[in-house]
């Protein structure tokens, strides 16, 4: 299963999720807490927690598959082509 770390308003995050849906692939999303209003039932990942777990990652979306790093949207699209 794919895992996507994303943030609100991120066009490439939205495109990555749409691509996975289009291909019929499952994913789990971890939305980063960047100060947006929290919706009921929504779990957010703190930015500091994300950076501690992924110190070399500089942008989102950050996508993995079963623990293997895919990268961002461009790398995901290439891997699914």
C-alpha positions, 0 to 999 in steps of 0.5 A: 500500500502506498503512503502519502505525506501531504499538506492542504493546498498542495497541487502535486499532493492532489495530483498524486492521490488522483493518479493512485485513485485512477489506477485503482491503487490504495493509499494511506494519507498523512496530512501535515499540520501546517496550521490549517483548521482541523476537521472532525475526525481528522488526524494530523501529523505535526511538521516536527514529527514528519521532519524527525522521521524524514530528515532529508525530505524537503517537500511534499508529497512524499510517497512510499510503497511498503517502506520503499521511497518512491519520491514525489509526484513526478517519480510516482507518475514515472513508476506507474507509467 
